[in-house]
Amino acid sequence: MAGERILVLDDELAIVRALRVVLRDAGYDVAVAATAEEALDKAAVRPPEAAIVDLVLPDGDGVDVTRRLREWSAMPIIVLSAIGDEEEKVRALEAGADDYVVKPFAPRELVARLQAALRRAGEGAEEPAVRLDGLEVDLAARIVRVNDQPVHLTPIEFDLLRVLVRNRGRLLTHRALLTEVWGPPYADDTQTLRTHIANLRRKIEPGSDGPRYIRTDPGVGYRLAP
């Protein structure tokens, strides 16, 4: 929706200028903060529709800001950072971030990820059916088709696909997927997850040269293409 308010938290002037131009060109209203406390104050006074948060800040870090925003808001939060370390990605996502983008970023990709996050936030709890470039998933009937041909999934495979579909475009950590599909006792069983992802890909991406629907962020998790 045009005019949605996006809070940008970053203390690098060049990045702030670039984000302001990119987001305004995409039709968003931009609010800027240079410190964690300033961002939290602005978010409390006039809640934005989404936030883009730098990881390293003068008075804290973006993970702490994300955690504090999550105490009262479900707004989409994208962590933007020059740090590509997988531990930092996992830390941000487990604190409640919807996505993690590494600098330098491609402006169009960042806007696309923001749009996807806002779209998910505006959707109902669950759509009856989702169609994605040849893949059709009927969540209510538990039916999957690829190019109009039925695909038979095991209950675990369908539950895994359901979680990815309901969070499409969002990077989900291994722990988040394992906990959601298998339960907390399996939170660290990444090999089980990799095996089922591989089986699921063989069924819904037959003959593909590479991942078509399910994208991998090595060492961190998976996302379904938006």
Protein Blocks (a to p, Z undefined) as FASTA:
>chain_A
ZZiacddddfbfklmmmmmmmmmmnopacdddfbfklmmmmmmmmccfbdcddfbdfkbc
fklmmmmmmmmpccdcddddfblcfklmmmmmmnopabdcdddddfklmmmmmmmmmmmm
mpcfbdfbdceehiacdfklopaceehiacdddfklmmmmmmmmmmgoiacdfklmmmmm
nojklmmmmmlmmmmmmmmmmmmmghiabdfklccdehiaccddZZ
